[in-house]
Amino acid sequence: MTRLSEQDGTVRRPRPLDLGLYVEVPALAIGFVAWQVISKGWAAGWGGDFKIFRAAGHALVHGHSPFVEPTVRLLTGDDRFVYPAPFALLFAPFNLFGPTVSTLIYLVLSVCAVVLAVRLLGVTDWRCCGAALLGAGTYGSFCVGSIGPFLLLAVAAGWRYRDRASAGIWLALAAAAKLLLWPVL
């Protein structure tokens, strides 16, 4: 976290306010989500989207459809798997662990996805990672366990490698996972 000052070559340490705002506050926010998952779990709605993805992966591995019957009664709630079936396979390994442990692992992976996406976009200031972790959309996706951080990572990879053919793959994966992202293509 130290850096050289361009003027005199001395080492400058981060200011305490920067550390508090961009390291400690995001850590506390993520810790709060983790604590809620551990203490209240799925019963209180923490990690609700991840619960749906995990169940869909479990169903697919055991030869069942991850989808419900297309009736109005079953599709009116927001508690059903509505993504393409191959994406459910990505969540099958989480069934090797209990619900709490798998949700915490998913939370850690989501945080890493956001930080990596910020880095892929060429941002070198470490404070921007903290700010990205504190964004309302990001924090909300951590609370419900959505795939938002991974979609962010796919779009960031598509942008970073936009001059290569692999960019199309990253953007196509993001658009296939969530049709709201198709304009990115």
Steps between C-alpha positions, in 0.01 A plus 500: 500500500799724500599696197785725399438867475592629159642825636762391751519119485377452858258229601148624573265299713124501443311752709294357788183645349569317172558174686180548697282588205636267235620198699329486838151612395478249210639228729236583762222500238607163360548370853145609582365299207707197605377534859138519383550188287649314797250619761176513301575314178254435226198521727536879509563530127877549511651339192156427354609510135796277577261254664307482173819451293630233737171309489496520119853359485399219735196415289697498175772274637237252618331489159210731573403823332603815685181666377147491638189434296415817305182590683399847608484396865856364503655776291353801681752490784865590474619174651549286189799424280454688171849488350623264226544146633878475439555783747345283772792260461736773621323488836499122540836487687355718775282204600810327635480735798221595735281800425685742728850403390409502132337842534812638670722353227275660239523834684880484496500412129262790432728746681799368304305537174429867571862575591629314193250683277624835628858394428408373152353839421845647555436671832818504706391710798425257782235731641282439196472132596366603840257742341382233257436258786290762678278586204131444564461256212807306600402482866147397401634220283711378792192496724281298264777293342429607143727436202555873456868499603576224251314681224706807584814290472395360161418845362827641638693215336317569175596866522860432598555256214280683249767480231511119521254233397461389861308820575205365308500186710496693828224733383296215352521309830382806689214563257399133500490496880292814528313629197500854639867516397444426130547868399862468617563276199 
